[in-house]
Amino acid sequence: MADKPAELGPDIWDVSLEGKLVVIGLGNPYMMDDGIGLQVAKELRHRDLGGGVLVFEYQTLELSLLWQFRGASKIIVVDALRSGGSPGTVSTYAIAPRDGPLLDLPSLHSLQLYDMFDLASLSATLPCPVTIIGVEPLNCSPGEGLTEPVSAAINQAVDAVVRALGNGS
């Protein structure tokens, strides 16, 4: 795995997540609003979140990371998420174990973020709570920078992460 620039913080494979609250900002900085998770993670680095919180930035989450997450006390993921709201709307979702089997298994080559955490929760690979903080994008076409409504939602998304860290669920 290539080294990450120091300003991005530690690499998730280089630290122990045992008992930690883990925040992951996801996104592609070259697909406009898809970069919101990265921007929120950068903003979180300027806050005193305490020693038990680790903040990471990633463009994608690989299935192999589930093994690394297994010791964490909570995972919070921030990403652009189409939920049908107006651009810049911040939503919070908890991924909870379901009753019964996963009946509609997508191809492992096309697993979406929710599918990945759902599978991990169902199989008890990832016993900790998972929260997704989603920000409704306006434009995820090629280009750099966030659109105005999504950029204006950064502080609201940061506050949602802080609330999720504080309530432990």
C-alpha positions in Angstrom: 0.0 0.0 0.0 1.4 3.4 -1.0 2.4 5.9 1.8 -0.1 8.6 2.4 0.9 12.2 2.8 1.4 13.2 6.4 -1.4 15.8 6.3 -3.9 12.9 5.7 -3.0 11.4 9.0 -2.1 7.8 9.8 -2.9 4.9 7.5 -5.6 2.7 8.9 -3.3 -0.4 8.6 -0.6 1.2 10.7 -2.5 1.8 13.9 -4.5 -0.4 16.3 -8.2 0.4 16.2 -8.9 -1.7 19.4 -11.4 0.1 21.5 -11.3 3.3 19.3 -14.0 5.4 17.8 -13.2 5.5 14.1 -14.3 8.2 11.6 -13.7 7.6 7.9 -14.3 10.4 5.4 -14.9 8.9 2.0 -14.9 10.5 -1.3 -13.2 11.3 -4.6 -11.8 14.8 -4.7 -11.9 14.8 -8.5 -15.7 14.1 -8.7 -16.9 17.4 -7.1 -19.5 16.8 -4.3 -18.3 13.2 -3.9 -15.4 14.7 -2.0 -17.6 15.8 0.9 -16.4 13.0 3.2 -12.8 14.0 2.8 -13.6 17.6 3.6 -15.5 16.7 6.7 -12.5 14.5 7.9 -10.1 17.4 7.3 -12.4 19.7 9.4 -12.6 17.1 12.1 -8.8 17.1 12.4 -9.0 20.7 13.7 -11.3 19.7 16.6 -10.3 18.2 19.9 -12.1 14.8 19.6 -10.1 13.1 22.4 -7.4 10.4 22.2 -9.9 7.6 21.6 -11.0 9.0 18.2 -9.1 8.2 15.0 -10.0 10.1 11.8 -9.1 8.7 8.3 -9.6 9.8 4.7 -10.2 7.3 2.0 -11.4 7.3 -1.6 -12.9 3.8 -1.3 -13.4 1.2 1.4 -12.2 -2.3 0.5 -13.8 -5.4 1.9 -10.4 -6.3 3.4 -10.8 -3.3 5.8 -13.6 -5.1 7.7 -10.9 -7.3 9.3 -9.1 -4.2 10.5 -12.3 -2.6 11.8 -13.2 -5.6 14.0 -11.6 -4.2 17.3 -13.1 -0.7 17.0 -15.8 0.4 19.4 -17.7 2.3 16.8 -17.3 3.2 13.1 -18.7 6.4 11.6 -18.5 6.9 7.8 -19.1 10.3 6.1 -19.9 10.2 2.4 -22.0 11.7 -0.3 -25.2 9.8 -0.3 -28.2 10.2 -2.6 -31.3 10.0 -0.4 -33.7 12.2 -2.4 -33.2 15.3 -0.2 -32.2 18.7 -1.4 -28.4 19.2 -2.1 -26.5 19.7 1.2 -29.0 17.7 3.3 -27.2 15.8 6.1 -28.7 12.5 7.1 -27.6 10.0 9.7 -28.2 6.2 9.4 -27.4 3.4 11.8 -26.5 0.0 10.3 -28.0 -2.5 12.6 -28.1 -6.3 12.4 -31.2 -7.6 10.7 -33.3 -10.6 11.7 -32.8 -13.4 9.2 -30.5 -14.0 6.3 -29.3 -11.6 3.6 -31.5 -12.8 0.7 -30.4 -10.5 -2.1 -26.6 -10.8 -2.2 -25.0 -8.5 -4.7 -21.9 -9.5 -6.6 -18.8 -8.9 -4.5 -17.5 -6.8 -7.4 -20.3 -4.3 -6.9 -20.7 -4.2 -3.2 -22.0 -0.8 -2.0 -21.0 0.8 1.3 -24.2 -0.3 3.0 -23.9 -3.8 1.6 -20.4 -4.2 3.0 -21.3 -3.1 6.5 -24.5 -5.1 6.4 -22.6 -8.3 5.5 -20.1 -7.6 8.2 -22.8 -7.0 10.8 -24.8 -10.1 9.8 -21.7 -12.4 10.0 -20.5 -10.9 13.3 -17.3 -9.9 11.6 -17.9 -6.4 12.8 -19.7 -6.4 16.1 -19.4 -2.6 16.8 -22.1 -0.1 15.8 -21.8 1.6 12.4 -23.2 5.0 11.6 -23.3 6.6 8.2 -23.4 10.4 7.9 -24.6 11.2 4.4 -24.6 14.5 2.6 -26.9 14.8 -0.4 -24.7 15.8 -3.4 -25.7 18.3 -6.2 -23.1 17.4 -8.7 -20.7 14.4 -8.8 -19.4 14.9 -12.3 -15.6 15.2 -12.9 -14.1 18.3 -11.5 -12.6 19.6 -8.3 -14.3 21.4 -5.4 -17.7 21.1 -3.8 -20.8 22.9 -5.0 -22.1 25.7 -2.8 -24.9 23.8 -1.0 -22.7 20.9 -0.2 -19.8 23.1 0.9 -22.3 24.9 3.2 -23.2 21.6 4.8 -19.6 20.8 6.0 -20.2 22.2 9.5 -23.5 20.5 9.8 -21.9 17.2 8.8 -19.1 17.8 11.3 -21.6 18.4 14.1 -23.5 15.2 13.1 -20.2 13.2 13.5 -19.5 14.9 16.9 -23.0 14.0 18.1 -22.6 10.4 16.8 -19.3 10.2 18.7 -20.8 11.5 21.9 -23.8 9.3 22.1 -21.9 6.1 21.5 -24.6 4.6 19.3 
